[in-house]
């Protein structure tokens, strides 16, 4: 890997309005490219919108979904990547040739190549299937990239496998924070009135975004994913109204020691940029730990315990996840 400048974007999507969302994406790409960024990461399902999807029938979801890579949104992302000479990632709902629906993340590169990650732990709708493959690939920028979408990153095994497949940079698109939770010590809803009043009282809403419902929750686990696996991590998130929840933003870029290189606590659309120092990788703690593994001891990790549950059934509990 060589040194590379990357960007992470947070923005408030318009539910179901792909043209409006793609226009925002293009605006941020232009800004990032002008500042020398070569990789630009956008949130999960940012092209289609996210949390409102749980209300849609299968027919309605199928209508909003598109083929990947032949659909208009994928084609638009590809043309932007080529035009601005960047690698960019953005999320949408995919309609597969067999009719199955996926929460997909499309990564378009400046040479016209595209890759796709299907969220492994999908739960926004019972009609959306979970993917069953890890996504790691080389880019024209001289770095190897992996993708894990939102809840995928919560499961430590997913990040470790992505690292073992050679990923140096992890793209981590999310729609999280401010979620209804069964656990009173984990996140919780943000008062919509604080968001609506953000221009008159930005300090009040930004305190919530940086507090236990947003950044505070992230910092209990997100840095460890980068640190323990020796990865640079680009965290992109929605911000603002997402149906009946308020996403908490906190777009950030972390180095392979889990240190935050750049972040925002802004209550609105925003972007952060950072330079990744490739010289840190070889001797960072996570990579040394990976080299110390004893795989012959890890057989129990692949044995079902009987406690496993489909994430879709977990999230459909009205008390939250």
N, C-alpha and C positions, 0 to 999 in steps of 0.2 A: 504494500500500500504506500502511496505517496501522500503528502500533506494535501488537504482539500478543504475548501470552504463550503459550508452547508447552511441551510435555512430551515426553520420550523415555523409553520403558520398556524394561527388559530383564527377561526372566523365563525360568525353566526350565520348558519345556512337558512335558506328559505325552503320550507318543506315542500317537496314535489316540484320545485321550480328549477329544473336543471339549467336552462339558459342563464338565469340570474346567478346561480352558483358558479357556473363555468366562467362567467364574466369576472366574478371576484377572483377566481383561481388565476385567470390570465393577468389580472392587474398585479397580483402578488408575484407571479413569475417574472413579469417585466421588471419589477422593483428588485427582486433577488438577483436576476441576471445582471442588472446595472451595477450591483454591488459586488459582483464577482462570484456569487454562489454557483456551485456546479450541481448540487443536489438540493431539491426543494420538496419538503414533506408537508402534505395537507392531511386533514382529519379523515377518520373513518366515515364512510357514507356521506361525504360532504357534497357530492354532486346531486344526490337524490334527497338529502335530509335523512334523519335517523329515527328518532323516538316515535314520531307519528306513524311509522310503518307498522307498529304493533296493532293499530286499529284497522288495517286494511285487509280485505278479503284476499284470497289467493288470486282471484281475477284481477283485482286492483294492483296487487303487487306485481303480477306478471306484466301488467300494462306499463308500470313505471320502470321495470327491469329492461336491461339491454344485453345483447350478446357481447361477450368479450372475446376477441379484440375487434370484431367487425362493426360494433354498434357506433352510433354517432358520438357518444361521449368519449369512448376509447380513441376513436379517430381524431377527435379534437385534442385530446391530451397528447397523442403522438405528434400532431402537427405543431403544437406549442413547444414540445421538447426539441423538435428539429429546428424550429424557427429561432428559439432562444438559446440553443446549444446547452441545455441542462437536462438532467435526469429529474423527473418529477413523479410523485405518487399521489393518487387521489382515490377515494372510495365511492362505490356505487353498488346497486343491486344488479347482479348478473342473472340472465336467463340462459341456462345451458341448452345445448341442442336437444337433450332429452326432456326439456321442460322444467328441470330442477332449478330452484332459485338459490343463490348464494350471496352472502355478504362478501363482496369482492373488493380487492385493492389492486388497482392497475398502476404499474410503474412503467413509464414511457421514457426512452433514452434518446440522446441526440443523434444516434445512428439509425433511428427509426425502429429499433427493436423494442418489444414490450414484454413484460412479465406480469403474472397475476398471482395474487395470494387469495385463497378462499379461507375466510375465518374458520379456525378449527373448532372454536367454542361459540357457535352462533346461538343467540337466544332472543332476538328482538321479535321474532314471529315464529309460530309453530310451522309455518309454510316455508321457512328458510332452512335449508340443509346446512350441516356443518361440513367443512372441508376435511380432507384426510391426508394432506401432503404438506411438508415443510417447503418453504420458498427461499432459496439461497442462490445467488447468481453473480457473475462477474459483470462489471459495468465498463463503459469506455473510459472511465476516469481513473482506471488503475486500482480500483478497490472492489472488494467482494461484499455484497450487501445481502442482508436477510430481512424478511418482513414478518411481523406478528401483529395481529390486529386486536387492540383493546384487551379483552379478557384472556386472549392467548398469552399475553405477557404475564398474567397473574400466576400461571402455572409454571413453576420453575423448570420443570423438565423440558418445556417447549424452548425456553431460551438457551438452555444447555445444549440441546440437540442442534439448534441453529448455529451456536458457536462451534460445535464439533464438525459441522458441515463447512466450516471455514469462513463464516461471516466475520467481517471486521467492523462493519457498521450495521446497527439494527434500526430499521425504520419501524416506529411504534405509533401508528395512527390510532386515535381514541375518540370516543364520545363518553366522557366520564366526569366524575365529580358532581356534587349536588344531587346524588341519587338517593331515592328512598331505600332504606336499609333495615333489615331485621335487627342488626346490631347497633345499639345506640352509640357505640364508640367508633363506628365506621361511617364516615360521610354523614348524610342527612340532607334534607331539602333546603335549598336557599329560598328565602322569601322573594317572591316575584316583585313585590313592591320596591325592594332594594334595587333590583335591576332596572325597573321602570324609572326610578329616580336617580339613575347613575350619573346623569349629566349635572344635576344640581348638587349631588352629594357623592362624588366618586369614592371618597375615602371609606364610606360605609360598605359599599358593595365590594370594593377591592380588599377590605379586611376579611370579608367572607371567602372570597376566592383564594386568598393566601392562607386561610385558617384551616381548621380540621376537616372541613367538607371538601377542600380542594388541595392546595399544595401540602398541607399538613399530612393528609392521607397519602399522597404520592411519595413524600419523602420517607415514609416508613418502609417502602419496598422498592421503589423504582431505581434508586442509585445502586442497590445491591444487584440488580439484574445486569447492569453494566460492569460493576466491580467484580463480581464473582465469576463472570464469564469472559472478561477481558475484551469488552466491546465498547465502541462508541455508540451512543444511543440518542436518537432524534425522536423526541416526544412531541407529537402534534395532537391538538385536542379541539373540540368544538368549544364555543363560548356563547353565553347568552341563552335565549329561549330555545328550548328543544321540547316542544309540546308542553307537558305540564311540569317539566324540570328545567333548572338553570344549570347549564354546563359551566365549568369553572376555569376553562382556559389553561393558564400556566404553561404555555408552550415553552419547552426548554431543550437544551442540548447538553449532554453529559459526556465526559471523557471516559476512558477505559478504567479509571480509578473510581468512577461514580461521582466525580466532582462536577458541579454545575458550571458550565462555561458561559452560558447565556440563558436568560429566562425573562418572561414578562408576567406581571401581575395585573395588566391592564384589563379593565372591564369593557372589552370591545375587540374588534378585529385588530390583529397585530402580527408582527413577524420578528423573529430573533435570528441572528446570524453569528456563526462562530467558525474559527479555523481549527481543524483537527490535526494534531501533531502526530504523524504516523510513527515517529521514533519512540513513542510511549508504549506501543503495543507489545513488543517482543518480551520485555521484562516486567510487564505490569503484573500485579498480584493475581488477577484472574487467570491469566495465561499460565503462570507458574503452577497454580492450583490444578488447572486442567491437565498439565503435564504430569501431575502427581496422582492422577486417578488410578484406581485398581478395578477395572471393569469386571473382572472375574467375581467380584463381591456383589455386583449390582443386579443380579437376577431378580430379586424380589420386587424391584421397581416396575417390572413388566408383568407382574402377577396380579390379576384382579383381586380386590379385597372384599367385594360385595357391597361396598359403600358408594361406589361410583353412581352418579346420576347425570342424565342429559341436562346440559345447561339450560335448555329451553324449558324443561319442567321446573327448574329452580326459579327462573325469572318470571314465570307465569303465576307464581305465588304472589298475590296482591300485596303482601308485606314487603316485597322487594327481595334483593339477593344478598 
